[in-house]
Amino acid sequence: MTTVAAYAAPASKAPLERTTIERRAVREHDVLIDIKFAGICHSDIHQAREGWGEAIFPMVPGHEIAGVVSEVGPGVTKYQVGDRVGVGCLVDSCRECDNCKAGLEQHCTGGSVGTYNAIGKDGEPTYGGYSEKVVVDENFVVRIPEGLALDEAAPLLCAGITTYSPLKRWGAAPGKKVAVIGLGGLGHMGVKIAHALGAEVTVLSQSLRKKDDGLKLGADHYYATSDESTFKELAGSFDLILSTVSAPLDFGAYLGLLKAGGALVNVGAPEEPIALNLFSLIGGSKTLAGSAIGGIAETQEMLDFCAEHGIGAEIELIAASEINEAYERVVNSDVRYRFVIDTATI
């Protein structure tokens, strides 16, 4: 066991505070990672405040982890000391079910193990990236290509794969019109990736406040959803709409923006249920879908794609002492566009 410094929420809705946690000794197939940077995802806040249901405390959030390998177990074949690596939302799964065998570990029928706020197969709670070090099985570690700066790569481990996976699955490509709802931590990555995939990209945001940013990030068009004329002007326009916001929307109105056969895919996870008139789906044979991160192989594919296209997250680097302030700013949509903790400050 190794004692490391970390920032933890001691109880639901409580401010995070500096503490120490125990990391397990390196096992046969484990990799010990010196964490250099950890992104702050809105889901960290949902879980630390029990917005998604009962949680495990004390909680060390963080599933956007970038660092350097400092030790490997005797059976490790994929990594060696000094490698630049990342850890996303998962640290284990059953590895035997059909989904795991298909590279869909996030949908493991035996129950995948989250990087934090979960119980590992050893019966111990998992602790995330707001810490100095982490020990992870090599099969749940990904390689960060040399072309990506570690601080800008950290948010790719959640925000990047969360947007890349549905954009690829639902066919964002040249000749396709894609809309991204929200220009936040997820949305700004959705715009960058959809643009790199060759799609014509439109941002749908509450206001035009971030229009200049959106266009610089790769959007071709930018509309305010607070303007009722937007929904009339864009009716029937899009092949794919990616909703990245965690607030409940009028999904019927947004489904009206799809072409026949189009899809609205939700990656934001509002705490409240939504209401939907199914005629908005039936008319035009439209799809309302959801998507959750991606498997380990697809996460590596995403990192390689981002390195090839020069895509990193737009970040605000902060000290660990600023985490609680950063949480409030995320809730108030006051970040351009992802907070990343310099873990040297923990």
Rosetta silent file (secondary structure, phi, psi, omega in degrees, C-alpha in Angstrom):
SEQUENCE: MTTVAAYAAPASKAPLERTTIERRAVREHDVLIDIKFAGICHSDIHQAREGWGEAIFPMVPGHEIAGVVSEVGPGVTKYQVGDRVGVGCLVDSCRECDNCKAGLEQHCTGGSVGTYNAIGKDGEPTYGGYSEKVVVDENFVVRIPEGLALDEAAPLLCAGITTYSPLKRWGAAPGKKVAVIGLGGLGHMGVKIAHALGAEVTVLSQSLRKKDDGLKLGADHYYATSDESTFKELAGSFDLILSTVSAPLDFGAYLGLLKAGGALVNVGAPEEPIALNLFSLIGGSKTLAGSAIGGIAETQEMLDFCAEHGIGAEIELIAASEINEAYERVVNSDVRYRFVIDTATI
SCORE:     score description
SCORE:     0.000 S_00000001
   1 L     0.000  144.798  177.142    0.000    0.000    0.000 S_00000001
   2 E  -125.673  131.447  177.229    1.088    3.540   -0.735 S_00000001
   3 E   -89.711  126.544 -179.964   -0.239    6.632    1.033 S_00000001
   4 E  -130.821  154.970  176.478   -0.833    9.566   -1.340 S_00000001
   5 E   -78.203  148.807 -178.836   -2.302   13.035   -1.010 S_00000001
   6 E  -156.573  167.230  169.949   -5.703   13.677   -2.565 S_00000001
   7 E  -111.874  128.769 -174.556   -8.700   15.999   -2.536 S_00000001
   8 E  -133.359  150.477  168.048  -11.912   14.372   -1.345 S_00000001
   9 E   -89.475  116.009 -177.031  -15.532   15.225   -0.636 S_00000001
  10 L   -71.872  -22.921 -179.266  -16.063   13.957    2.942 S_00000001
  11 L  -158.877  168.322 -179.314  -19.849   13.903    2.538 S_00000001
  12 L   -57.801  130.742  176.753  -22.568   14.787    0.059 S_00000001
  13 L    69.043    3.142  179.005  -22.477   18.464   -0.964 S_00000001
  14 L   -80.999  148.403  175.751  -19.535   19.108    1.364 S_00000001
  15 L   -59.578  146.636  175.413  -16.579   21.136    0.096 S_00000001
  16 L   -74.290  146.315 -177.869  -13.646   19.063   -1.097 S_00000001
  17 E  -141.568  156.294 -179.026  -10.638   19.074    1.210 S_00000001
  18 E   -71.002  139.527 -179.063   -7.073   17.821    1.190 S_00000001
  19 E  -155.051 -170.746  171.692   -6.588   14.387    2.716 S_00000001
  20 E  -126.954  151.221  177.820   -4.629   11.180    2.195 S_00000001
  21 E  -134.529  163.949  177.565   -5.733    7.870    0.685 S_00000001
  22 E  -102.419  131.076  170.872   -4.215    4.427    0.290 S_00000001
  23 E  -103.904  140.844 -177.213   -3.342    3.039   -3.128 S_00000001
  24 L   -66.560  156.976  173.368   -2.932   -0.720   -3.444 S_00000001
  25 L   -65.176  150.306 -178.230    0.446   -2.326   -4.023 S_00000001
  26 L   -67.337  124.450  179.842    1.199   -2.975   -7.686 S_00000001
  27 L   -94.514 -176.111 -175.371   -0.129   -6.385   -8.737 S_00000001
  28 L   -47.076  -48.504 -174.219    0.877   -8.665  -11.625 S_00000001
  29 L  -112.387   22.325 -177.840   -0.821   -6.617  -14.359 S_00000001
  30 E   -91.236  155.338  173.758   -0.971   -3.222  -12.660 S_00000001
  31 E  -122.889  128.435  173.370    0.500    0.095  -13.692 S_00000001
  32 E   -93.566  125.785 -175.593    1.388    2.770  -11.119 S_00000001
  33 E  -116.977  126.841  167.955    0.830    6.214  -12.606 S_00000001
  34 E   -80.003  109.889 -176.954    2.176    9.513  -11.329 S_00000001
  35 E   -73.642  128.615  177.669   -0.810   11.733  -12.090 S_00000001
  36 E  -100.303  -39.226 -177.866    0.211   15.030  -13.668 S_00000001
  37 E  -144.201  146.518  177.561   -3.192   16.482  -14.549 S_00000001
  38 E  -137.712  122.843  178.736   -6.832   15.707  -13.759 S_00000001
  39 E   -76.646  152.793  173.881   -9.805   17.259  -15.532 S_00000001
  40 L  -102.627  113.775  179.720  -12.924   18.405  -13.704 S_00000001
  41 L  -100.082  148.015  178.610  -16.009   16.913  -15.346 S_00000001
  42 H   -58.996  -28.243  178.947  -19.561   18.038  -14.544 S_00000001
  43 H   -66.495  -25.680  173.270  -20.254   14.421  -13.597 S_00000001
  44 H   -59.252  -42.088 -177.937  -17.763   14.842  -10.737 S_00000001
  45 H   -70.419  -44.279  177.062  -20.077   17.490   -9.322 S_00000001
  46 H   -54.103  -44.249 -175.123  -23.235   15.435   -9.897 S_00000001
  47 H   -76.907  -40.635  179.805  -21.708   12.542   -7.969 S_00000001
  48 H   -65.057  -23.763  179.745  -20.061   14.534   -5.178 S_00000001
  49 L  -106.951   11.808  178.198  -23.431   16.183   -4.545 S_00000001
  50 L    55.188   35.581  176.050  -25.455   12.972   -5.011 S_00000001
  51 L   -70.461  -23.766  179.771  -27.368   14.451   -7.925 S_00000001
  52 L  -104.822   14.034  179.064  -27.423   11.032   -9.585 S_00000001
  53 L   117.430 -178.662 -175.121  -28.315    9.099   -6.452 S_00000001
  54 L   -58.688  138.728 -175.546  -26.626    7.708   -3.368 S_00000001
  55 L  -128.353  174.413 -177.072  -22.834    7.835   -3.488 S_00000001
  56 L  -104.304  126.201  179.607  -19.786    6.530   -1.599 S_00000001
  57 L  -125.423  150.542   -0.849  -17.933    8.875    0.770 S_00000001
  58 L   -65.825  148.577 -177.057  -15.293   10.022    1.268 S_00000001
  59 E  -117.991  126.535  170.665  -15.127   10.505   -2.516 S_00000001
  60 L  -104.395  101.734 -177.372  -12.048   11.386   -4.531 S_00000001
  61 L   -73.065 -178.197  173.338  -13.496   12.402   -7.919 S_00000001
  62 L   114.216  106.114  174.811  -11.712   12.556  -11.243 S_00000001
  63 L  -129.875   30.917  171.388  -11.896   10.347  -14.320 S_00000001
  64 L  -127.240   83.132 -166.810   -9.906   12.479  -16.736 S_00000001
  65 E  -113.070  127.100  174.167   -6.405   11.415  -15.725 S_00000001
  66 E  -127.656  133.880 -177.939   -3.138   12.079  -17.542 S_00000001
  67 E  -165.757 -160.528 -175.225    0.226   11.075  -16.176 S_00000001
  68 E  -131.017  135.372  179.465    3.428    9.080  -16.471 S_00000001
  69 E   -67.373  129.165  178.399    4.058    5.426  -15.612 S_00000001
  70 E  -115.571  -12.751  176.901    6.360    5.092  -12.602 S_00000001
  71 E  -161.430  146.900  176.115    6.136    1.329  -11.924 S_00000001
  72 E  -130.812  149.401  175.520    4.744   -1.759  -13.665 S_00000001
  73 L   -72.277  163.097 -175.376    3.814   -5.197  -12.410 S_00000001
  74 L   -63.093  -22.987 -178.697    5.838   -8.229  -13.533 S_00000001
  75 L   -96.736    3.081 -176.784    3.151   -9.340  -15.993 S_00000001
  76 L   -73.787  131.177  179.949    2.646   -5.982  -17.711 S_00000001
  77 L  -118.610  -17.564 -172.038    3.348   -6.049  -21.445 S_00000001
  78 L   -89.156  -23.826 -172.723    1.688   -2.872  -22.750 S_00000001
  79 L  -137.482  158.488  174.566    3.559   -0.166  -20.821 S_00000001
  80 L  -138.138  165.186 -178.812    6.895    0.638  -19.289 S_00000001
  81 L   -56.042  133.747 -179.820    8.215    3.223  -16.860 S_00000001
  82 L    99.543  -13.383  179.616    8.206    6.689  -18.431 S_00000001
  83 L   -67.287  144.127  175.914    5.259    6.122  -20.785 S_00000001
  84 E   -88.621  120.131 -171.774    2.688    8.921  -21.101 S_00000001
  85 E  -137.285  167.500  176.967   -0.688    7.417  -20.262 S_00000001
  86 E  -137.487  158.932  173.900   -4.273    8.189  -19.381 S_00000001
  87 E  -133.254  131.384 -179.973   -7.138    6.693  -17.410 S_00000001
  88 L  -101.758 -134.717 -169.853  -10.759    7.491  -18.158 S_00000001
  89 L   -82.476  -11.932 -175.210  -14.046    6.563  -16.557 S_00000001
  90 E  -123.392  144.649  173.797  -13.417    2.833  -16.069 S_00000001
  91 E  -125.111   -0.847  176.568  -10.796    0.829  -14.181 S_00000001
  92 E  -171.888  163.173  172.571  -12.232   -2.692  -14.528 S_00000001
  93 L  -159.900  178.992 -176.859  -14.997   -4.863  -15.970 S_00000001
  94 L   -71.712  -28.086  177.191  -15.836   -8.562  -16.098 S_00000001
  95 L    68.826    3.443 -175.376  -13.959   -8.942  -19.421 S_00000001
  96 L  -119.118  -21.273 -177.314  -16.008  -12.045  -20.241 S_00000001
  97 L   -73.938  168.910 -178.235  -19.487  -10.867  -21.279 S_00000001
  98 H   -59.584  -38.753 -178.775  -20.438  -10.226  -24.910 S_00000001
  99 H   -66.619  -44.567  178.620  -20.158   -6.471  -24.437 S_00000001
 100 H   -61.243  -43.529 -179.483  -16.658   -6.648  -22.961 S_00000001
 101 H   -65.182  -25.420  179.262  -15.518   -8.983  -25.740 S_00000001
 102 L   -88.832    4.910 -179.691  -16.928   -6.511  -28.271 S_00000001
 103 L    80.609   21.698  179.685  -14.908   -3.639  -26.764 S_00000001
 104 L  -113.284   54.916 -176.625  -17.901   -2.138  -24.997 S_00000001
 105 H   -58.577  -26.168  179.466  -16.565   -2.365  -21.453 S_00000001
 106 H   -66.306  -17.494  179.276  -18.695    0.626  -20.460 S_00000001
 107 H  -112.406   26.596 -179.733  -21.740   -1.614  -20.935 S_00000001
 108 L   -52.294  124.235 -178.603  -20.336   -4.645  -19.097 S_00000001
 109 L   -73.772  -18.794  175.688  -23.258   -6.858  -18.071 S_00000001
 110 L   -85.626   -5.917  178.638  -21.283   -8.040  -15.061 S_00000001
 111 L    99.972  105.467  175.340  -20.881   -4.447  -13.959 S_00000001
 112 L   -73.009  158.220 -178.143  -18.022   -2.187  -14.975 S_00000001
 113 E  -108.052  118.414  179.829  -16.015   -0.537  -12.196 S_00000001
 114 E   -70.901  155.186 -178.321  -15.893    3.247  -12.240 S_00000001
 115 L   -64.675  -26.764  173.175  -12.642    5.100  -11.636 S_00000001
 116 L  -148.541  168.817 -178.569  -14.222    6.587   -8.518 S_00000001
 117 L    55.101   41.844  178.369  -17.451    6.241   -6.518 S_00000001
 118 L  -146.680  169.200  175.705  -17.456    2.498   -7.160 S_00000001
 119 E  -112.276  123.185  179.812  -16.460   -0.723   -5.453 S_00000001
 120 L   -73.932  174.090 -179.818  -13.636   -2.679   -7.059 S_00000001
 121 L   -65.473  -17.923  176.739  -13.477   -6.436   -7.343 S_00000001
 122 L   -85.164    2.424  178.609  -11.356   -6.419   -4.178 S_00000001
 123 L    83.977    0.636 -178.572  -14.285   -4.956   -2.259 S_00000001
 124 L   -98.711  148.062  177.429  -12.545   -1.625   -1.754 S_00000001
 125 E   -67.103  147.610  176.405  -13.892    1.758   -2.922 S_00000001
 126 L   -92.185  144.912  179.361  -12.224    3.304   -5.954 S_00000001
 127 L  -123.073  139.620 -170.671  -10.685    6.756   -5.762 S_00000001
 128 L   -91.441 -154.532 -165.508  -10.190    9.020   -8.753 S_00000001
 129 L   -84.456   -4.774  176.472   -7.741   11.429  -10.252 S_00000001
 130 L   -77.837   59.305 -173.608   -7.763   14.317   -7.780 S_00000001
 131 E  -157.373  171.558 -174.943   -4.701   12.655   -6.265 S_00000001
 132 L   -79.023  -34.524 -175.404   -0.965   12.207   -6.708 S_00000001
 133 E  -144.373  159.916  174.295   -0.928    8.610   -7.938 S_00000001
 134 E  -147.749  147.613  177.258   -3.245    5.851   -9.100 S_00000001
 135 E  -114.050  123.062 -174.246   -2.836    2.097   -9.639 S_00000001
 136 E  -138.061  141.780  172.914   -4.778    0.657  -12.594 S_00000001
 137 E   -57.956  137.268 -175.160   -4.811   -2.650  -14.474 S_00000001
 138 H   -57.565  -25.945 -178.358   -2.895   -2.194  -17.742 S_00000001
 139 H   -74.252   -7.690  178.242   -5.963   -3.190  -19.768 S_00000001
 140 H  -118.489   20.357  175.090   -7.759   -0.041  -18.594 S_00000001
 141 L  -111.273  143.148  177.538   -4.877    2.322  -19.304 S_00000001
 142 E  -120.834  156.992 -178.400   -4.484    4.128  -22.637 S_00000001
 143 E   -92.703  132.052  176.565   -1.429    5.651  -24.275 S_00000001
 144 L   -94.476  115.777 -177.197   -1.324    9.414  -24.793 S_00000001
 145 L   -59.761  152.310 -177.535    0.415   10.134  -28.124 S_00000001
 146 L   -58.780  -27.381 -177.567    3.444   12.407  -28.103 S_00000001
 147 L   -71.891   -7.054 -177.384    1.578   15.018  -30.152 S_00000001
 148 L  -109.435  128.577  172.484   -0.789   15.795  -27.264 S_00000001
 149 L   -67.721  139.932 -175.075    0.150   17.922  -24.261 S_00000001
 150 H   -60.901  -38.913 -177.879   -0.767   16.059  -21.076 S_00000001
 151 H   -68.078  -38.111  178.904   -2.826   18.909  -19.620 S_00000001
 152 H   -78.304  -18.348  179.403   -4.893   19.322  -22.807 S_00000001
 153 H   -82.345  -29.765 -175.006   -5.190   15.538  -23.166 S_00000001
 154 H   -51.098  -49.901 -178.620   -6.650   14.888  -19.709 S_00000001
 155 H   -65.981  -16.499  177.257  -10.221   16.012  -20.594 S_00000001
 156 H   -64.370  -23.860 -175.776  -10.167   13.806  -23.690 S_00000001
 157 H   -69.636  -15.975  170.159  -10.440   10.795  -21.362 S_00000001
 158 L  -126.556  -61.639 -176.518  -14.097   11.677  -20.718 S_00000001
 159 H   -60.913  -37.351 -179.524  -15.197   14.718  -22.737 S_00000001
 160 H   -67.562  -52.406 -177.760  -13.279   13.560  -25.793 S_00000001
 161 H   -70.611  -31.994 -179.681  -14.511    9.968  -25.928 S_00000001
 162 H   -63.379  -30.535  178.369  -18.033   10.939  -24.844 S_00000001
 163 H   -95.224  -36.494 -179.565  -18.407   13.050  -27.989 S_00000001
 164 H   -61.249  -45.780 -174.194  -16.184   11.069  -30.378 S_00000001
 165 H   -58.561  -52.767  179.846  -18.050    7.784  -29.885 S_00000001
 166 H   -69.785  -33.465  178.214  -21.563    8.970  -30.897 S_00000001
 167 H   -61.961  -40.732  176.640  -20.228   11.224  -33.669 S_00000001
 168 H   -68.984  -45.817 -174.197  -18.504    8.200  -35.215 S_00000001
 169 H   -65.043  -38.572 -177.811  -21.392    5.815  -34.595 S_00000001
 170 L   -97.219   16.493  163.316  -24.038    8.101  -36.082 S_00000001
 171 L    81.149   32.403  172.298  -21.962    9.007  -39.093 S_00000001
 172 L   -63.429  122.853 -172.322  -20.568   12.513  -38.705 S_00000001
 173 L  -168.329  171.990  175.590  -18.661   12.876  -41.971 S_00000001
 174 L   -54.410  136.760 -178.776  -18.312   15.032  -45.088 S_00000001
 175 L    89.146   -5.547  179.793  -21.736   15.861  -46.501 S_00000001
 176 L  -104.887  144.169  177.085  -23.448   15.513  -43.117 S_00000001
 177 E  -104.744  119.494 -175.874  -24.964   18.340  -41.091 S_00000001
 178 E  -119.162  133.617  173.374  -24.309   18.031  -37.371 S_00000001
 179 E  -111.919  140.940  175.926  -25.605   20.278  -34.577 S_00000001
 180 E  -116.250  120.164  177.804  -24.057   20.407  -31.115 S_00000001
 181 E   -87.606  117.724  178.526  -26.300   21.622  -28.282 S_00000001
 182 L    92.270  133.912  177.598  -24.235   23.551  -25.736 S_00000001
 183 L  -117.896   67.014  177.914  -20.688   24.861  -25.960 S_00000001
 184 L  -114.698 -147.586 -178.287  -19.276   23.696  -22.645 S_00000001
 185 H   -59.088  -43.781  176.049  -16.777   21.058  -21.593 S_00000001
 186 H   -78.674  -46.917 -172.902  -18.414   18.385  -23.736 S_00000001
 187 H   -59.943  -40.655 -178.005  -19.785   20.658  -26.433 S_00000001
 188 H   -66.966  -31.134  175.389  -16.512   22.319  -27.353 S_00000001
 189 H   -72.881  -36.273  176.706  -14.952   18.880  -27.881 S_00000001
 190 H   -60.400  -41.081  178.660  -17.967   17.829  -29.952 S_00000001
 191 H   -64.577  -48.271 -178.959  -17.462   20.821  -32.232 S_00000001
 192 H   -59.499  -45.322 -175.261  -13.738   20.155  -32.665 S_00000001
 193 H   -72.403  -43.496  178.614  -14.216   16.452  -33.375 S_00000001
 194 H   -60.522  -39.785  177.657  -17.240   16.835  -35.692 S_00000001
 195 H   -63.428  -44.854 -179.497  -15.300   19.444  -37.667 S_00000001
 196 H   -66.013  -27.902  176.359  -12.267   17.152  -37.918 S_00000001
 197 L   -76.571   -8.922  174.649  -14.535   14.349  -39.133 S_00000001
 198 L    98.666    3.777 -178.567  -15.557   16.627  -42.002 S_00000001
 199 L   -77.269  159.333  169.535  -19.141   17.436  -41.042 S_00000001
 200 E   -84.768  119.920 -167.071  -20.820   20.828  -41.410 S_00000001
 201 E  -111.671  132.816  175.554  -21.155   21.898  -37.781 S_00000001
 202 E  -122.725  134.220  173.115  -23.719   24.159  -36.122 S_00000001
 203 E   -96.685  132.959  173.984  -23.697   25.165  -32.460 S_00000001
 204 E  -112.981  106.839 -176.351  -27.064   25.578  -30.726 S_00000001
 205 E  -126.880  160.504 -177.515  -26.524   27.606  -27.559 S_00000001
 206 L   -60.125  -35.310 -178.929  -28.809   29.606  -25.295 S_00000001
 207 L  -138.689  177.662  177.789  -27.200   32.854  -26.401 S_00000001
 208 L   -93.693   14.430 -174.319  -24.633   34.162  -28.860 S_00000001
 209 L   -58.207  -35.263 -177.072  -22.214   34.960  -26.037 S_00000001
 210 L  -105.499   19.420 -173.983  -19.703   32.313  -27.140 S_00000001
 211 H   -57.800  -46.465 -178.699  -20.247   32.655  -30.890 S_00000001
 212 H   -59.395  -41.751  177.688  -16.712   33.829  -31.664 S_00000001
 213 H   -61.745  -47.480 -177.530  -15.282   30.918  -29.698 S_00000001
 214 H   -56.721  -43.480  179.891  -17.555   28.431  -31.431 S_00000001
 215 H   -67.667  -37.534  177.820  -16.489   29.569  -34.878 S_00000001
 216 H   -65.905  -33.229 -178.423  -12.810   29.453  -33.909 S_00000001
 217 H   -75.494  -13.822  176.972  -13.258   25.900  -32.607 S_00000001
 218 L   127.828    0.083  177.883  -14.576   24.748  -35.971 S_00000001
 219 L   -71.812  143.388  174.869  -18.301   25.522  -36.099 S_00000001
 220 L   -89.021  -28.423 -176.895  -19.667   26.726  -39.431 S_00000001
 221 E  -142.547  157.227 -177.941  -22.805   28.262  -37.908 S_00000001
 222 E  -147.475  123.313 -177.503  -23.946   29.410  -34.467 S_00000001
 223 E  -128.296  149.122  175.691  -27.544   30.013  -33.345 S_00000001
 224 E   -92.424  123.998 -179.891  -29.204   31.125  -30.130 S_00000001
 225 L   -78.255  -12.203  175.224  -31.922   28.744  -28.942 S_00000001
 226 L   -74.106  -13.488  177.952  -33.476   31.548  -26.874 S_00000001
 227 L   -92.181  113.456 -175.760  -34.526   33.072  -30.225 S_00000001
 228 H   -59.237  -28.104 -178.441  -37.770   31.375  -31.308 S_00000001
 229 H   -66.364  -21.629  178.919  -36.974   32.028  -34.968 S_00000001
 230 H   -57.769  -44.024 -176.132  -34.042   29.597  -34.693 S_00000001
 231 H   -71.804  -26.532  175.314  -36.378   26.614  -34.511 S_00000001
 232 H   -77.030  -45.298 -176.738  -38.355   27.804  -37.521 S_00000001
 233 H   -64.450  -35.888 -174.104  -35.295   28.638  -39.598 S_00000001
 234 L  -100.792    8.395 -179.166  -33.526   25.344  -38.896 S_00000001
 235 L   -54.907  131.147  176.751  -36.514   22.982  -39.058 S_00000001
 236 L    68.560   25.348 -171.355  -35.594   19.723  -40.787 S_00000001
 237 L   -92.492  -31.107 -162.813  -31.931   20.729  -41.207 S_00000001
 238 E  -110.705  145.140  171.961  -29.745   18.167  -39.446 S_00000001
 239 E   -79.335  -33.859 -175.552  -28.690   14.574  -39.912 S_00000001
 240 E  -147.189  135.175  172.490  -27.447   14.402  -36.331 S_00000001
 241 E  -121.760  128.815  178.449  -27.859   16.501  -33.201 S_00000001
 242 E  -109.458  114.390  178.440  -25.577   15.889  -30.231 S_00000001
 243 E   -93.887  119.134 -176.707  -26.947   17.208  -26.937 S_00000001
 244 L  -108.946    4.650 -173.434  -24.147   17.842  -24.455 S_00000001
 245 L   -92.857  152.028 -178.288  -26.059   19.761  -21.788 S_00000001
 246 L  -103.543   18.732  174.938  -27.067   18.416  -18.383 S_00000001
 247 L  -106.343  148.228  178.699  -30.259   20.496  -18.156 S_00000001
 248 L   -66.420  137.309 -177.696  -33.650   19.156  -19.281 S_00000001
 249 L  -115.568  165.831  169.517  -34.570   20.329  -22.784 S_00000001
 250 L   -83.228   86.559 -174.006  -37.718   20.536  -24.869 S_00000001
 251 H   -63.311  -29.453  177.597  -36.748   17.468  -26.864 S_00000001
 252 H   -60.180  -42.380  179.686  -39.804   17.781  -29.074 S_00000001
 253 H   -64.524  -41.978 -178.625  -38.575   21.149  -30.311 S_00000001
 254 H   -71.961  -34.090  175.930  -35.083   19.830  -31.012 S_00000001
 255 H   -62.467  -27.480  177.370  -36.392   16.723  -32.775 S_00000001
 256 L   -67.633  -13.607  179.024  -38.129   19.130  -35.138 S_00000001
 257 L   -87.336   -6.996 -178.198  -34.701   20.263  -36.327 S_00000001
 258 E   -85.162  147.836  167.136  -33.839   16.803  -37.665 S_00000001
 259 E   -69.342  165.453  173.337  -34.192   15.597  -41.216 S_00000001
 260 E   -58.011  132.616 -179.194  -36.319   12.488  -41.755 S_00000001
 261 E    81.563    2.856 -179.167  -34.387    9.548  -40.345 S_00000001
 262 E   -76.991  170.239 -176.916  -32.130   11.818  -38.292 S_00000001
 263 E  -130.614  137.571  170.235  -30.939   11.176  -34.755 S_00000001
 264 E  -108.666  114.153 -176.159  -30.762   13.260  -31.590 S_00000001
 265 E  -109.858  127.349 -175.768  -28.155   11.683  -29.337 S_00000001
 266 E  -102.278  123.137  172.587  -27.935   12.699  -25.706 S_00000001
 267 L  -113.906  -16.140  170.760  -24.632   12.575  -23.842 S_00000001
 268 L   -72.660  151.470 -176.182  -25.607   15.095  -21.168 S_00000001
 269 L  -128.357   82.982  178.691  -27.246   13.497  -18.135 S_00000001
 270 L   -60.765  149.250  178.741  -29.849   15.753  -16.491 S_00000001
 271 L   -75.986  -20.763 -176.843  -30.827   14.886  -12.946 S_00000001
 272 L  -100.642  150.671  174.491  -34.525   15.308  -13.780 S_00000001
 273 L   -70.747  161.171  178.412  -36.690   13.070  -16.026 S_00000001
 274 L  -113.355  158.592  172.783  -37.961   14.460  -19.318 S_00000001
 275 L  -107.879  144.556 -177.745  -41.405   14.464  -20.944 S_00000001
 276 L  -147.476  128.325  170.901  -41.757   13.608  -24.625 S_00000001
 277 L   -83.523  116.947 -172.692  -44.640   13.491  -27.066 S_00000001
 278 L   -67.066  -14.512  175.832  -43.822   10.434  -29.157 S_00000001
 279 H   -63.074  -24.907  178.568  -45.363   11.965  -32.268 S_00000001
 280 H   -71.544  -17.259  173.983  -42.196   14.068  -32.484 S_00000001
 281 H   -92.995  -42.537 -175.542  -40.314   10.799  -33.020 S_00000001
 282 H   -64.695  -43.041  177.755  -42.854    8.983  -35.176 S_00000001
 283 L   -69.697  114.389 -178.662  -43.145   11.850  -37.629 S_00000001
 284 L    92.323    4.345  178.317  -40.047   11.588  -39.781 S_00000001
 285 L    48.307   53.453 -175.191  -38.937    8.223  -38.348 S_00000001
 286 L   -93.278  164.248 -178.040  -36.482    9.959  -36.039 S_00000001
 287 E  -120.188  132.554  169.369  -34.275    8.529  -33.329 S_00000001
 288 E  -113.481  117.456 -171.484  -33.743    9.756  -29.775 S_00000001
 289 E  -131.747  170.799  174.062  -30.721    7.979  -28.380 S_00000001
 290 E  -128.917  161.149  178.619  -28.144    8.059  -25.631 S_00000001
 291 L  -148.411  139.075 -178.804  -24.446    7.329  -25.564 S_00000001
 292 L  -124.549  117.798  179.512  -22.037    6.665  -22.710 S_00000001
 293 L    33.320 -133.020  178.862  -18.287    7.200  -23.091 S_00000001
 294 L  -166.185  168.429  177.527  -16.653    4.426  -25.137 S_00000001
 295 L   -74.373  176.693 -175.834  -14.706    1.238  -24.681 S_00000001
 296 H   -65.396  -45.175 -179.233  -10.964    1.134  -24.061 S_00000001
 297 H   -62.890  -40.748 -179.940  -10.014    0.425  -27.695 S_00000001
 298 H   -69.787  -32.487  175.829  -12.239    3.228  -28.964 S_00000001
 299 H   -63.583  -40.793  175.851  -10.771    5.595  -26.363 S_00000001
 300 H   -65.132  -40.692  176.983   -7.308    4.832  -27.733 S_00000001
 301 H   -58.755  -42.760  179.246   -8.635    5.357  -31.265 S_00000001
 302 H   -63.111  -43.750  179.789   -9.998    8.752  -30.187 S_00000001
 303 H   -62.568  -42.375  178.879   -6.668    9.807  -28.669 S_00000001
 304 H   -64.505  -40.215  177.597   -4.816    8.827  -31.831 S_00000001
 305 H   -62.368  -45.002 -179.141   -7.378   10.727  -33.932 S_00000001
 306 H   -64.675  -39.449  178.025   -7.012   13.828  -31.771 S_00000001
 307 H   -64.606  -41.668 -179.799   -3.221   13.679  -31.994 S_00000001
 308 H   -61.843  -36.149 -175.718   -3.416   13.289  -35.775 S_00000001
 309 L  -100.998    6.876  178.082   -5.692   16.328  -36.069 S_00000001
 310 L    66.087   36.419 -176.436   -4.011   18.465  -33.412 S_00000001
 311 L  -103.375  119.355  168.734   -7.051   18.401  -31.123 S_00000001
 312 L  -127.526  170.746  176.973   -6.722   19.039  -27.398 S_00000001
 313 L   -76.481  151.617  170.026   -9.204   20.451  -24.912 S_00000001
 314 L   -84.157  118.600 -169.222   -9.433   24.190  -24.272 S_00000001
 315 E  -124.555  157.707  164.750   -8.438   24.344  -20.624 S_00000001
 316 E  -117.535  111.886 -178.765   -8.074   26.552  -17.575 S_00000001
 317 E   -80.495  129.404 -176.675   -5.273   25.113  -15.463 S_00000001
 318 E  -129.176  161.364  171.164   -5.909   25.482  -11.722 S_00000001
 319 L   -83.049  155.783 -179.137   -4.303   24.613   -8.407 S_00000001
 320 H   -59.333  -29.809  179.325   -5.970   21.972   -6.246 S_00000001
 321 H   -65.565  -13.029 -178.800   -6.872   24.671   -3.724 S_00000001
 322 H   -98.128    6.112 -174.614   -9.222   26.150   -6.350 S_00000001
 323 H   -58.753  -47.401 -176.766  -11.331   23.009   -6.841 S_00000001
 324 H   -64.346  -39.128  175.492  -14.358   24.188   -4.849 S_00000001
 325 H   -64.153  -40.169  179.478  -14.393   27.528   -6.628 S_00000001
 326 H   -62.643  -39.449  178.095  -14.081   25.687   -9.944 S_00000001
 327 H   -57.272  -46.468 -179.639  -17.123   23.526   -9.075 S_00000001
 328 H   -64.133  -37.880  179.634  -19.256   26.638   -8.606 S_00000001
 329 H   -68.282  -36.801  176.200  -17.980   28.103  -11.853 S_00000001
 330 H   -61.957  -46.274  179.854  -18.814   24.896  -13.753 S_00000001
 331 H   -59.579  -33.260 -179.707  -22.359   24.953  -12.376 S_00000001
 332 L   -92.167   12.175  179.509  -22.625   28.573  -13.534 S_00000001
 333 L    56.112   37.071 -177.438  -21.199   27.732  -16.992 S_00000001
 334 L  -110.994   62.440  176.080  -18.241   29.995  -16.267 S_00000001
 335 L  -151.932  138.311  178.116  -15.349   28.041  -17.744 S_00000001
 336 L  -122.230   88.221    1.205  -13.685   28.126  -21.158 S_00000001
 337 L  -133.533   -3.575  178.130  -13.928   25.157  -21.464 S_00000001
 338 E  -147.824  126.780  172.231  -12.525   22.595  -19.036 S_00000001
 339 E   -76.388  137.053  175.737  -10.856   23.042  -15.674 S_00000001
 340 E  -129.257  129.305 -179.089   -7.758   20.895  -15.277 S_00000001
 341 E   -86.339  128.431  169.403   -6.037   20.418  -11.912 S_00000001
 342 E   -79.531  103.845 -170.965   -2.259   20.600  -11.790 S_00000001
 343 H   -71.940   -7.958  172.393   -1.821   17.698   -9.393 S_00000001
 344 H   -65.478  -15.559 -178.366    1.624   18.932   -8.363 S_00000001
 345 H   -93.140   -1.255 -179.036   -0.338   21.398   -6.210 S_00000001
 346 L   -71.026    0.000    0.000   -2.188   18.722   -4.202 S_00000001
